[in-house]
Amino acid sequence: MNNKPLILVSNDDGITAPGLKTLVEVVKKIGRVVVVAPDGPQSGMGHAITLNKPLRLEKVNVFGPEVEAYQTSGTPVDCVKLAIDKLLISKPDLMVSGINHGNNSSINVIYSGTMSAAVEAAIDGMQAIGFSLCDYAYEANFEPCKSYIEKICLNLLENPLPYGTLLNVNFPKTNTIQGVKICRQASATWEESFDERTDPYGRKYYWMVGNFINRDNGQDTDVYALENNYVSVVPTQFDLTDHKAIYTLNNWKL
């Protein structure tokens, strides 16, 4: 038992999310699992951390006696930070986040709390993966994801990636997955607007709406893979430097 890898699990949909339950079911076959997840939904939080109010950390029995689990009042990134500083004696061999209820391919990775938890783990030197299913429904079918999650986790444990690299894995909404494609992130954006509405007291409020715009026709992208029912696996970095632009800027007259 002591030789099993230590696996930290988190998400952004909350401690009771079905996607988290599915992920725990898979990874507890691989190693010793500790779950630290938000006490409620934290979707779209990105890499936010809590600075101006206290954080709560409570042990819960959600996944049975063999899985140590905690819920926090903080963000997904807070979950990882608290786990490392307050709960775990040693650094996990693997950190997995998800399974997110919704698509985190392409530009969505920037906004994703699911991916930000994995990014935080990678910053701290862990092997890390964010898993997402392109289905926002609470009743989404996560069953087709299970075998792929196990294979990807085992491969990463056996073949660690260099510091600064983690995996963004998205599953298509289908019962007949065609396989896995190693991809690049598609170039895309959201065209957004704010729908103006009025509450029962006559006060205005705004609700964000938007359309996903894929500007990339490449067949090597995560969006293309998902549209063709493949699992997309994108090696992702948290270094935001545009290294190619350094040469251009060095030619500026500064």
C-alpha positions as CSV (number, residue, x, y, z in Angstrom):
1,M,0.0,0.0,0.0
2,N,2.8,2.4,0.9
3,N,4.4,1.9,-2.6
4,K,1.3,3.2,-4.3
5,P,1.5,6.8,-5.7
6,L,-0.1,9.6,-3.8
7,I,-2.7,11.3,-5.9
8,L,-4.3,14.7,-5.2
9,V,-7.7,15.3,-6.7
10,S,-9.6,18.6,-7.0
11,N,-12.1,20.3,-9.4
12,D,-14.1,23.5,-9.9
13,D,-17.7,22.0,-9.9
14,G,-17.6,21.3,-6.2
15,I,-17.2,18.3,-3.8
16,T,-20.5,16.7,-4.8
17,A,-20.1,16.9,-8.6
18,P,-20.6,13.6,-10.5
19,G,-17.5,14.3,-12.6
20,L,-15.3,14.4,-9.4
21,K,-16.9,11.2,-8.2
22,T,-16.0,9.5,-11.5
23,L,-12.4,10.7,-11.4
24,V,-12.0,9.5,-7.9
25,E,-13.4,6.1,-8.8
26,V,-10.7,5.7,-11.5
27,V,-7.6,7.0,-9.7
28,K,-8.2,5.2,-6.5
29,K,-7.4,2.0,-8.4
30,I,-4.0,3.5,-9.2
31,G,-2.9,5.0,-5.9
32,R,-3.7,6.5,-2.5
33,V,-6.2,9.4,-3.1
34,V,-6.7,12.7,-1.2
35,V,-9.5,14.9,-2.4
36,V,-9.6,18.7,-1.7
37,A,-12.4,20.4,-3.6
38,P,-14.5,23.5,-3.2
39,D,-17.7,23.3,-1.1
40,G,-19.7,24.6,-4.1
41,P,-19.4,25.5,-7.8
42,Q,-16.4,27.6,-8.7
43,S,-16.5,27.4,-12.5
44,G,-14.8,30.2,-14.5
45,M,-12.7,31.2,-11.5
46,G,-9.5,30.9,-13.5
47,H,-6.4,31.2,-11.3
48,A,-8.1,33.2,-8.6
49,I,-7.0,32.9,-5.0
50,T,-8.6,34.0,-1.7
51,L,-6.9,37.0,-0.1
52,N,-9.6,39.1,1.7
53,K,-11.6,36.5,3.8
54,P,-10.9,33.4,5.9
55,L,-10.7,30.0,4.3
56,R,-12.6,27.0,5.8
57,L,-11.3,23.4,5.5
58,E,-13.6,20.6,6.6
59,K,-13.1,16.8,6.4
60,V,-16.0,15.1,4.7
61,N,-17.1,11.5,4.0
62,V,-18.2,11.7,0.4
63,F,-16.2,8.9,-1.3
64,G,-16.1,6.2,1.4
65,P,-13.6,5.4,4.1
66,E,-10.8,4.5,1.8
67,V,-10.6,8.1,0.3
68,E,-9.5,11.0,2.5
69,A,-11.6,14.0,1.4
70,Y,-12.0,17.7,2.4
71,Q,-14.1,20.6,1.2
72,T,-13.0,24.2,1.3
73,S,-14.7,27.6,1.0
74,G,-12.0,28.7,-1.4
75,T,-11.2,28.5,-5.1
76,P,-9.7,25.5,-7.0
77,V,-6.3,27.0,-6.7
78,D,-6.9,27.5,-2.9
79,C,-7.6,23.8,-2.7
80,V,-4.2,22.8,-4.1
81,K,-2.4,25.3,-1.9
82,L,-4.2,24.2,1.3
83,A,-3.6,20.6,0.5
84,I,0.2,21.1,0.1
85,D,0.6,23.4,3.1
86,K,-1.8,21.9,5.6
87,L,-2.8,18.3,4.7
88,L,0.0,16.4,2.9
89,I,3.3,15.3,4.4
90,S,4.8,14.6,1.1
91,K,4.3,16.1,-2.4
92,P,1.8,14.1,-4.5
93,D,3.1,12.0,-7.4
94,L,0.2,13.1,-9.4
95,M,-2.5,15.8,-9.3
96,V,-5.7,15.4,-11.3
97,S,-8.5,17.9,-11.7
98,G,-12.0,17.3,-12.9
99,I,-13.8,15.7,-14.6
100,N,-15.2,19.1,-15.5
101,H,-18.8,19.4,-16.6
102,G,-18.0,21.4,-19.8
103,N,-15.5,22.0,-22.5
104,N,-12.0,23.4,-21.5
105,S,-10.4,23.2,-24.9
106,S,-8.9,26.1,-26.8
107,I,-9.2,29.5,-25.2
108,N,-11.4,28.1,-22.5
109,V,-8.3,26.9,-20.7
110,I,-7.6,30.6,-19.7
111,Y,-10.9,30.8,-17.7
112,S,-11.1,27.3,-16.3
113,G,-10.9,26.7,-12.6
114,T,-10.4,23.0,-13.4
115,M,-7.3,23.7,-15.4
116,S,-6.1,26.3,-12.9
117,A,-6.0,23.8,-10.1
118,A,-3.8,21.6,-12.3
119,V,-1.6,24.5,-13.3
120,E,-1.1,25.4,-9.6
121,A,0.0,21.8,-9.0
122,A,2.4,22.0,-12.0
123,I,3.8,25.3,-10.7
124,D,4.6,23.4,-7.4
125,G,6.4,20.7,-9.4
126,M,3.8,18.0,-9.6
127,Q,2.8,16.0,-12.6
128,A,-0.7,17.3,-13.3
129,I,-3.7,16.8,-15.6
130,G,-7.0,18.6,-16.1
131,F,-9.8,16.4,-17.4
132,S,-13.0,17.8,-18.9
133,L,-16.1,16.4,-20.7
134,C,-17.8,18.5,-23.4
135,D,-21.2,18.2,-21.7
136,Y,-22.5,20.7,-19.2
137,A,-25.3,18.6,-18.0
138,Y,-25.3,17.4,-14.4
139,E,-26.4,14.0,-15.6
140,A,-23.6,13.8,-18.2
141,N,-22.3,10.3,-19.0
142,F,-18.7,10.0,-17.8
143,E,-18.5,6.3,-18.3
144,P,-16.7,6.4,-21.7
145,C,-14.0,8.6,-20.1
146,K,-12.9,6.1,-17.5
147,S,-10.5,3.8,-19.4
148,Y,-8.8,6.8,-21.1
149,I,-8.3,8.6,-17.7
150,E,-6.6,5.5,-16.3
151,K,-4.3,5.0,-19.3
152,I,-3.3,8.7,-19.4
153,C,-2.6,8.8,-15.7
154,L,-0.5,5.6,-15.8
155,N,1.5,6.9,-18.8
156,L,2.2,10.2,-17.1
157,L,3.4,8.4,-13.9
158,E,5.7,6.2,-15.9
159,N,6.9,9.0,-18.2
160,P,6.9,12.3,-16.2
161,L,6.9,15.5,-18.1
162,P,9.5,18.2,-17.5
163,Y,8.8,21.0,-15.1
164,G,6.4,23.6,-16.5
165,T,4.3,21.2,-18.6
166,L,0.9,19.7,-17.7
167,L,-1.8,18.0,-19.7
168,N,-5.2,19.5,-20.8
169,V,-7.4,16.5,-21.6
170,N,-10.9,17.0,-23.1
171,F,-13.5,14.3,-23.9
172,P,-16.0,14.6,-26.7
173,K,-19.7,14.2,-25.9
174,T,-20.3,10.8,-27.3
175,N,-20.6,7.2,-26.4
176,T,-18.3,6.1,-29.2
177,I,-14.9,7.7,-28.7
178,Q,-12.7,7.1,-31.7
179,G,-9.3,7.3,-29.9
180,V,-6.8,9.8,-28.6
181,K,-5.1,12.7,-30.5
182,I,-2.2,14.7,-29.2
183,C,-3.1,18.2,-30.2
184,R,-2.2,21.9,-30.1
185,Q,-4.6,24.4,-28.6
186,A,-6.9,25.9,-31.3
187,S,-6.8,29.6,-31.9
188,A,-10.3,30.7,-30.9
189,T,-12.1,33.4,-28.9
190,W,-15.5,34.2,-27.4
191,E,-17.6,37.0,-28.8
192,E,-19.5,38.2,-25.8
193,S,-22.1,40.7,-24.8
194,F,-24.2,41.4,-21.7
195,D,-27.9,40.9,-21.8
196,E,-29.6,43.7,-19.9
197,R,-32.5,42.6,-17.8
198,T,-34.7,44.0,-15.0
199,D,-35.3,42.3,-11.6
200,P,-38.7,42.3,-9.8
201,Y,-37.8,45.5,-8.1
202,G,-37.2,47.3,-11.4
203,R,-33.4,47.4,-11.1
204,K,-31.2,46.6,-14.0
205,Y,-28.8,43.7,-14.0
206,Y,-26.6,42.1,-16.7
207,W,-26.1,38.5,-17.8
208,M,-23.1,37.5,-19.9
209,V,-23.9,35.7,-23.2
210,G,-21.6,34.7,-25.9
211,N,-20.6,32.6,-28.9
212,F,-17.5,30.5,-29.3
213,I,-15.6,31.5,-32.5
214,N,-13.1,29.0,-33.8
215,R,-10.6,30.9,-36.0
216,D,-8.4,27.8,-36.7
217,N,-8.9,25.4,-39.6
218,G,-6.1,23.1,-38.6
219,Q,-6.7,19.4,-38.3
220,D,-4.1,19.1,-35.5
221,T,-6.1,21.2,-32.9
222,D,-8.1,20.1,-29.9
223,V,-11.3,21.6,-31.3
224,Y,-10.9,19.5,-34.5
225,A,-10.2,16.3,-32.5
226,L,-13.3,16.8,-30.3
227,E,-15.5,17.6,-33.3
228,N,-14.5,14.2,-34.7
229,N,-15.1,12.3,-31.5
230,Y,-11.5,12.0,-30.3
231,V,-10.0,12.7,-26.9
232,S,-7.8,15.7,-27.2
233,V,-4.6,15.8,-25.2
234,V,-2.8,19.2,-25.2
235,P,0.6,19.6,-23.5
236,T,0.2,23.0,-21.8
237,Q,2.6,25.5,-20.2
238,F,2.1,28.2,-17.7
239,D,5.0,30.3,-19.1
240,L,3.1,33.1,-21.0
241,T,6.1,34.6,-22.6
242,D,5.9,35.0,-26.4
243,H,9.5,34.0,-27.0
244,K,9.3,34.8,-30.7
245,A,8.4,38.4,-30.0
246,I,11.5,39.0,-27.9
247,Y,13.6,39.4,-31.1
248,T,11.1,41.9,-32.5
249,L,11.0,44.0,-29.3
250,N,14.8,44.0,-29.1
251,N,14.8,45.9,-32.4
252,W,12.6,48.7,-31.0
253,K,14.3,52.0,-30.3
254,L,14.0,52.0,-26.6
